[in-house]
């Protein structure tokens, strides 16, 4: 198993634990995991790849729903 694969699987497990325990808000956990995928030593995603999804209509609609429900 390569380092990148183990790193991503480890982050997946940590993310699932944080999502299930609800110690941090879901959006904060998601952003932390995204940043951990960009930072060294792994650098699995480039910044342009990591933030490419934030420009889609679906994400903008979800952000608007978060704002309205808050």
Rosetta constraint file for C-alpha pairs under 8 A:
AtomPair CA 1 CA 5 HARMONIC 6.48 0.50
AtomPair CA 1 CA 6 HARMONIC 6.69 0.50
AtomPair CA 2 CA 6 HARMONIC 6.36 0.50
AtomPair CA 3 CA 7 HARMONIC 6.01 0.50
AtomPair CA 3 CA 42 HARMONIC 7.98 0.50
AtomPair CA 4 CA 8 HARMONIC 6.17 0.50
AtomPair CA 4 CA 42 HARMONIC 6.35 0.50
AtomPair CA 4 CA 44 HARMONIC 7.16 0.50
AtomPair CA 5 CA 9 HARMONIC 6.16 0.50
AtomPair CA 6 CA 10 HARMONIC 5.99 0.50
AtomPair CA 7 CA 11 HARMONIC 6.20 0.50
AtomPair CA 7 CA 42 HARMONIC 7.43 0.50
AtomPair CA 8 CA 12 HARMONIC 6.09 0.50
AtomPair CA 8 CA 37 HARMONIC 7.77 0.50
AtomPair CA 9 CA 13 HARMONIC 6.28 0.50
AtomPair CA 10 CA 14 HARMONIC 6.21 0.50
AtomPair CA 11 CA 15 HARMONIC 5.89 0.50
AtomPair CA 11 CA 33 HARMONIC 6.87 0.50
AtomPair CA 12 CA 16 HARMONIC 6.12 0.50
AtomPair CA 13 CA 17 HARMONIC 6.22 0.50
AtomPair CA 14 CA 18 HARMONIC 6.16 0.50
AtomPair CA 15 CA 19 HARMONIC 5.96 0.50
AtomPair CA 15 CA 29 HARMONIC 6.92 0.50
AtomPair CA 15 CA 30 HARMONIC 7.71 0.50
AtomPair CA 15 CA 33 HARMONIC 7.14 0.50
AtomPair CA 16 CA 20 HARMONIC 6.03 0.50
AtomPair CA 17 CA 21 HARMONIC 6.10 0.50
AtomPair CA 18 CA 22 HARMONIC 5.97 0.50
AtomPair CA 18 CA 23 HARMONIC 6.45 0.50
AtomPair CA 18 CA 24 HARMONIC 6.98 0.50
AtomPair CA 18 CA 29 HARMONIC 7.09 0.50
AtomPair CA 19 CA 23 HARMONIC 7.77 0.50
AtomPair CA 19 CA 24 HARMONIC 7.77 0.50
AtomPair CA 19 CA 26 HARMONIC 6.27 0.50
AtomPair CA 19 CA 29 HARMONIC 7.40 0.50
AtomPair CA 22 CA 26 HARMONIC 7.37 0.50
AtomPair CA 24 CA 28 HARMONIC 6.58 0.50
AtomPair CA 24 CA 29 HARMONIC 6.47 0.50
AtomPair CA 25 CA 29 HARMONIC 6.43 0.50
AtomPair CA 26 CA 30 HARMONIC 6.23 0.50
AtomPair CA 27 CA 31 HARMONIC 6.25 0.50
AtomPair CA 28 CA 32 HARMONIC 6.15 0.50
AtomPair CA 29 CA 33 HARMONIC 6.17 0.50
AtomPair CA 30 CA 34 HARMONIC 6.16 0.50
AtomPair CA 31 CA 35 HARMONIC 6.13 0.50
AtomPair CA 32 CA 36 HARMONIC 6.16 0.50
AtomPair CA 33 CA 37 HARMONIC 6.33 0.50
AtomPair CA 34 CA 38 HARMONIC 6.64 0.50
AtomPair CA 34 CA 50 HARMONIC 6.82 0.50
AtomPair CA 35 CA 39 HARMONIC 6.24 0.50
AtomPair CA 37 CA 42 HARMONIC 6.74 0.50
AtomPair CA 37 CA 43 HARMONIC 5.95 0.50
AtomPair CA 37 CA 44 HARMONIC 5.57 0.50
AtomPair CA 37 CA 45 HARMONIC 5.90 0.50
AtomPair CA 38 CA 42 HARMONIC 7.23 0.50
AtomPair CA 38 CA 43 HARMONIC 4.65 0.50
AtomPair CA 38 CA 44 HARMONIC 5.98 0.50
AtomPair CA 38 CA 45 HARMONIC 5.04 0.50
AtomPair CA 38 CA 46 HARMONIC 6.06 0.50
AtomPair CA 38 CA 47 HARMONIC 6.59 0.50
AtomPair CA 38 CA 50 HARMONIC 7.34 0.50
AtomPair CA 39 CA 43 HARMONIC 5.12 0.50
AtomPair CA 45 CA 49 HARMONIC 5.94 0.50
AtomPair CA 45 CA 50 HARMONIC 5.90 0.50
AtomPair CA 46 CA 50 HARMONIC 6.12 0.50
AtomPair CA 47 CA 51 HARMONIC 6.14 0.50
AtomPair CA 48 CA 52 HARMONIC 5.80 0.50
AtomPair CA 49 CA 53 HARMONIC 7.92 0.50
AtomPair CA 51 CA 55 HARMONIC 7.85 0.50
AtomPair CA 52 CA 56 HARMONIC 7.97 0.50
AtomPair CA 53 CA 59 HARMONIC 7.26 0.50
AtomPair CA 54 CA 59 HARMONIC 5.86 0.50
AtomPair CA 54 CA 60 HARMONIC 7.08 0.50
AtomPair CA 55 CA 59 HARMONIC 7.08 0.50
AtomPair CA 55 CA 60 HARMONIC 7.07 0.50
AtomPair CA 56 CA 60 HARMONIC 6.49 0.50
AtomPair CA 57 CA 61 HARMONIC 6.15 0.50
AtomPair CA 58 CA 62 HARMONIC 6.28 0.50
AtomPair CA 59 CA 63 HARMONIC 6.15 0.50
AtomPair CA 60 CA 64 HARMONIC 6.20 0.50
AtomPair CA 61 CA 65 HARMONIC 6.24 0.50
AtomPair CA 62 CA 66 HARMONIC 6.22 0.50
AtomPair CA 63 CA 67 HARMONIC 6.28 0.50
AtomPair CA 64 CA 68 HARMONIC 6.19 0.50
AtomPair CA 65 CA 69 HARMONIC 6.05 0.50
AtomPair CA 66 CA 70 HARMONIC 6.08 0.50
